[in-house]
Amino acid sequence: MKLINKSMLTVVISLSTASVYYAQQVQDTVKSERSRDIETVVLTGVADIAKDRKTPVAVSTIKEAQIVEKLGNQEFPEILNTTPSVYATKSGGGFGDSKIGIRGFDQINIAVMVNGMPVNDMENGAVYWSNWAGLSDVTSALQVQRGLGASKLAIASVGGTINVLTRAADKKQGGIVTFGLGNDGYYKGSFAYNTGKSAKGWSSSFLMSRTAGNTYADGTNFEGYNYYFALGFQPNQKHDFQFTITGAPQWHNQRSYQIKISDLLKYSSDDKPNRRYNADWGYLNGEEFSNRANYYHKPVMSLNWDWKMSENSKLSTVGYASFGRGGGTGDLGSVGGKRLSNFARTSSGLIDFDAIYAANQASNPDAGQLIRRSSVNSHNWFGVISNFNHKINENLNFSVGIDTRYYKGYHYQVVSDLIGASAYKDTANKNIPANYVSAVYEPKPTWNPFGGKTEPMNERIGYSNDGEVLWYGGFGQVEYSNDNLSVFVQGAVSNQAFQRIDSFIKDGTVLTNGTLYTKTGFKDIIGYNVKAGANYNINEQHNVFANLGYYSKQPFFNAVYPNNQNLTNPYLTNEKIFGVEAGYGFRSSFFNANVNLYRTSWADRFQRRSETVNGVRGYSNITGITEIHQGVEVDMNAKINDIVALTGMFSLGDWKYDGNAQGNLFNDNNEPMDSNGNTVASAATSTLYLDKVKVGNYAQTTAALGVDLTPFKNFKFNAQYRYNANLYANLNVLNFATPEAGAAGALKLPSFGLVDLGASYVIPVGGKRSFTIRGNVYNLFDTYYIQESYTNIHQGTTNASGTLYDGIDVANEVFFGFGTTWSASVSFNF
């Protein structure tokens, strides 16, 4: 195997090790701030937590207080928007539909860890924040490691690692009751209580919450719950056990696809775009009805065991399990030869479900029906991570461990609503010539923490396949440290075995490109990474660090079995990432600063993107992508006096594609389609002219400035300005099919700046009891801004309308950010 292809290298240079300290907490000297080790306030287990002026990575840490005070009714990832090289948005704006990018890499290539456990989907790397909507309630600290990070596991931390650390069972005794309100009928209520640790070593922590309402966008009603329970037992100084279970059953209506600016203007009451407009809903028999709804419950349970074997040896182990059940809805089929996109909309731009209902009533299953289906994406997931650490002497230690996982995903469709039809005739199951299905499943989550049964085969439509992933991994690290110097070398290797099981095909079906079998058998792929780094503390104020790493990363499941067929990709190759980081940090009693430089190249990448072609929704498979990411990052904070504290950051990126790629198209039902949206026998592969095109979706220039004021005891006020520029449109296969399109490049979106305000006041009522009143306003000046664009339609090109909005052709399909929103809450601590 050729270890490094220089044309495919990623070099990342990042100059800084430290957290962006939360300014309101900078009350002590820098030395005492560093002494408050993050491990003393949270359950860490096997988590790899970066330490200031020791771990040679670029890192930012956010404590519980900042999350409580500033998050409000925002999405959980948005709390990171003032972190260098981070761009988080609400995307379509549905509850939990947010997304985040770090250094230009999307979240499927950002490792998200909860107490050291990986939570990225094992088939596609996705993170669905609606499944983790309750994390903000139970998070004690949130740490973002930009770049390859400090984790010893063989994880997909190409852009970075997000470590979410939840509260430990032995948190101090006390409780809190909170009631919150927000714009558009937002409501949240929660209750939490911690017993503290008993004399016999037992402790527990409990939380329950409910959130409901509507988001800023029309037709986005939601309801979500969150439960958390932790039980701790420390029988002696050698053993510590922590059991946790958490889940967030929820359902929410969505705004799934970007909308043409021309439609946002058309369905507006003034000359400004209607930022609330949602094209995915309407009314059915007088009641609100959404074509796009998501429902899911993904409980996660874990048992951590820390065993202090001796003064020099420690074994940390976590066993975990997750049973996810749920899916998302959309339209399926046609009636009278018309798909959903062919039906005329109401005068308000809503889907005319009453017209569809009437058409279905006048038709029959044999002639065709248009229904709402639910695409189920359930799973069972089990894993064990164990890390043994031994201290050889005062300066030298090593760690070795294992990371094993098993995952089985269940993917199929069922009828969610017949919309007036008597039944739906399905012909996708080749083992049943014609299956008439009338069973309907409401898009609401199950509360069963162990998942429960999946729907029977004769009630499945469209497709039915399972994905199995077996993961066996090992890792090791050697670390040397003294008062001024810390050096580490680490490596990890993993074997991922993939198998696809398709219940709808006939075993032994012969195709021109191979023979289909119900089970593919496991395809084994080896991946590995090696990393090394060093940090040197010049004195109490200055430190420098450097690290490098190389990843040979296995492709995702849909690259192993592309085009949703039981045929293995004959051109499989691992993705290749190489990184080098270096850094500098400055610390003093009143001012801290970090400067980061980085360069990243990523080769042989496979990507699956959502696509809409002439109103037909689907996806594209893109192969052979190489990207270069490079830039500079600066962050700082200053404690002016006991009243005023300042924070600031700036990051400038240059992220672009290197060379061309290949792509092909499929509709929502996994059928190949051409560039006009027509279903074809086989998907044609086309060249995407991407060389030197800017990477889209994430702002390449970001800046933020914040002030925190404590004018008198128990009152805090904060104001924050953040700026985003050099933001480009998404990669869309239809926009880069010619050399001319490639030369035009990605569409550059207008830059924007936003102002947020917040305040809190604590009212003591005796002893440990107190009331806390909080309020937040986001986008104070109601700024209109485009947060992302699905298309790259330049002025004067074939698909352009000739009409511009803020310099952008109105034929482009975009998501605007929310206007002014607010939240308020009152809490009782006891």
Secondary structure as UniProt FT lines:
FT   HELIX           6..8
FT   HELIX           23..25
FT   HELIX           30..35
FT   HELIX           38..40
FT   TURN            45..46
FT   TURN            52..54
FT   STRAND          58..63
FT   HELIX           64..70
FT   TURN            72..73
FT   HELIX           76..80
FT   TURN            81..82
FT   TURN            84..85
FT   STRAND          86..89
FT   TURN            91..92
FT   TURN            95..96
FT   STRAND          99..102
FT   TURN            103..104
FT   HELIX           107..109
FT   STRAND          110..114
FT   TURN            115..116
FT   STRAND          117..118
FT   TURN            122..124
FT   HELIX           129..132
FT   TURN            133..134
FT   HELIX           135..138
FT   STRAND          139..146
FT   TURN            147..148
FT   STRAND          160..166
FT   TURN            169..170
FT   STRAND          174..182
FT   HELIX           183..185
FT   STRAND          186..194
FT   TURN            199..200
FT   STRAND          202..214
FT   TURN            218..219
FT   STRAND          221..233
FT   STRAND          239..247
FT   STRAND          250..253
FT   STRAND          259..260
FT   HELIX           261..266
FT   TURN            275..276
FT   TURN            279..280
FT   STRAND          281..284
FT   TURN            285..286
FT   STRAND          287..290
FT   STRAND          293..297
FT   STRAND          300..308
FT   STRAND          313..333
FT   TURN            336..337
FT   HELIX           340..342
FT   TURN            347..348
FT   HELIX           353..362
FT   TURN            365..367
FT   STRAND          370..391
FT   STRAND          396..417
FT   TURN            419..420
FT   STRAND          424..426
FT   TURN            430..431
FT   STRAND          435..437
FT   TURN            449..450
FT   HELIX           457..459
FT   STRAND          461..481
FT   STRAND          485..502
FT   TURN            503..504
FT   TURN            507..508
FT   STRAND          509..511
FT   TURN            512..513
FT   STRAND          514..516
FT   STRAND          523..537
FT   STRAND          542..553
FT   HELIX           557..560
FT   HELIX           562..564
FT   TURN            570..571
FT   STRAND          575..587
FT   STRAND          591..613
FT   TURN            614..615
FT   STRAND          616..639
FT   STRAND          644..657
FT   STRAND          661..667
FT   TURN            668..669
FT   STRAND          672..673
FT   TURN            675..676
FT   STRAND          686..688
FT   TURN            691..692
FT   STRAND          701..709
FT   TURN            713..714
FT   STRAND          715..725
FT   STRAND          727..728
FT   HELIX           733..735
FT   HELIX           739..744
FT   STRAND          748..749
FT   STRAND          752..766
FT   TURN            767..768
FT   STRAND          769..778
FT   TURN            780..781
FT   STRAND          786..789
FT   TURN            795..796
FT   TURN            798..799
FT   STRAND          804..805
FT   TURN            806..807
FT   STRAND          808..809
FT   TURN            810..811
FT   STRAND          813..816
FT   STRAND          821..829
//
